[in-house]
């Protein structure tokens, strides 16, 4: 059984070029693609999945950011490590696109946004 983290952002205006650039930089910074390659070659480490962002849907112009990413699950602490990692990334993206309506959850558990620290708190 796989567990995924899901995220969406909605607003009336599309992403600006600055927002798209910031988001791409953050996604590159938090990329686990090299770790995935090592895992596939050696079997060592966590069974990560790359961060997924769906392309814009012209039928839903208010939906400016959306995706799911499967969390690693091959060790006892993999799920927690994956949750923390992707929450850090999503926190950065949310700070970059601050004026949107956000939703983030792991399956049926909503992730809590800490408005004082401006980050998702996966421990709640």
C-alpha positions as CSV (number, residue, x, y, z in Angstrom):
1,X,0.0,0.0,0.0
2,X,1.5,3.3,-1.0
3,X,0.9,6.6,0.8
4,X,1.1,9.9,-1.1
5,X,1.3,13.6,-0.4
6,X,-1.1,15.8,-2.4
7,X,-1.0,19.5,-2.9
8,X,-2.9,22.2,-4.7
9,X,-2.9,26.0,-5.0
10,X,-5.7,28.1,-6.5
11,X,-6.1,31.8,-7.3
12,X,-7.6,34.0,-10.0
13,X,-4.2,34.9,-11.6
14,X,-1.8,32.5,-13.2
15,X,1.8,32.0,-12.0
16,X,4.1,34.8,-12.9
17,X,7.5,34.1,-14.5
18,X,9.2,34.9,-11.2
19,X,7.0,32.5,-9.3
20,X,7.6,29.7,-11.9
21,X,11.3,30.3,-11.7
22,X,11.3,30.3,-7.9
23,X,9.3,27.1,-7.9
24,X,11.6,25.4,-10.4
25,X,14.6,26.4,-8.3
26,X,13.0,25.0,-5.1
27,X,12.1,21.7,-6.9
28,X,15.6,21.4,-8.2
29,X,17.1,22.1,-4.7
30,X,14.9,19.3,-3.1
31,X,15.2,16.8,-6.0
32,X,15.8,13.2,-4.9
33,X,16.6,12.0,-8.5
34,X,20.2,11.2,-7.7
35,X,19.1,9.2,-4.6
36,X,16.6,7.4,-6.8
37,X,19.3,6.5,-9.3
38,X,21.5,5.2,-6.5
39,X,18.6,3.2,-5.0
40,X,17.8,1.6,-8.4
41,X,21.5,0.7,-9.0
42,X,22.3,-0.6,-5.5
43,X,19.1,-1.2,-3.6
44,X,20.4,1.0,-0.8
45,X,18.5,3.9,0.6
46,X,14.9,5.0,0.5
47,X,12.6,4.2,-2.4
48,X,11.8,7.8,-3.2
49,X,9.6,9.0,-6.0
50,X,10.4,12.3,-7.9
51,X,8.3,15.3,-7.0
52,X,5.4,15.6,-9.3
53,X,3.7,18.8,-10.6
54,X,0.9,18.4,-13.1
55,X,0.8,20.6,-16.1
56,X,-1.8,23.4,-16.0
57,X,-5.3,22.4,-16.9
58,X,-7.0,24.9,-19.2
59,X,-10.4,23.6,-17.9
60,X,-9.4,24.8,-14.4
61,X,-7.7,28.2,-14.8
62,X,-7.7,28.9,-11.0
63,X,-5.7,25.7,-10.3
64,X,-2.2,27.1,-10.6
65,X,-0.2,24.3,-8.9
66,X,-1.2,20.7,-8.3
67,X,0.4,17.3,-7.9
68,X,0.9,14.1,-5.9
69,X,4.1,12.4,-4.8
70,X,4.4,8.9,-3.4
71,X,6.2,8.8,-0.1
72,X,9.1,6.4,0.5
73,X,8.1,3.3,2.5
74,X,10.8,0.8,2.6
75,X,12.2,1.4,6.1
76,X,10.5,2.1,9.5
77,X,11.3,5.8,9.3
78,X,11.1,6.3,5.5
79,X,7.5,7.7,5.6
80,X,8.5,10.3,8.2
81,X,11.7,11.3,6.4
82,X,9.8,11.7,3.1
83,X,7.0,13.7,4.8
84,X,9.5,16.1,6.3
85,X,11.4,16.5,3.1
86,X,8.4,17.2,0.9
87,X,6.9,19.5,3.6
88,X,10.0,21.6,3.5
89,X,9.7,21.9,-0.3
90,X,6.0,22.7,-0.2
91,X,6.6,25.3,2.5
92,X,9.1,27.1,0.2
93,X,6.7,26.9,-2.7
94,X,3.8,28.2,-0.6
95,X,6.0,31.1,0.6
96,X,6.8,31.9,-3.1
97,X,3.1,31.7,-4.0
98,X,1.7,33.2,-0.8
99,X,-1.5,34.7,-2.2
100,X,-3.1,31.4,-3.2
101,X,-5.7,29.1,-1.5
102,X,-3.6,26.1,-0.5
103,X,-4.4,22.5,0.3
104,X,-1.9,19.9,1.3
105,X,-2.6,16.5,2.7
106,X,-1.2,13.0,3.1
107,X,-4.0,10.7,2.0
108,X,-6.9,11.8,4.3
109,X,-4.7,13.8,6.8
110,X,-4.5,17.5,6.2
111,X,-1.1,19.1,6.7
112,X,-1.1,22.0,9.1
113,X,0.3,25.3,8.0
114,X,2.0,27.1,10.8
115,X,1.2,30.8,10.0
116,X,3.8,32.1,12.5
117,X,6.7,30.1,11.1
118,X,5.3,30.0,7.5
119,X,5.8,26.3,7.0
120,X,4.0,23.0,7.0
121,X,4.3,21.2,10.3
122,X,4.2,17.5,9.6
123,X,4.1,16.7,13.3
124,X,0.6,17.9,13.7
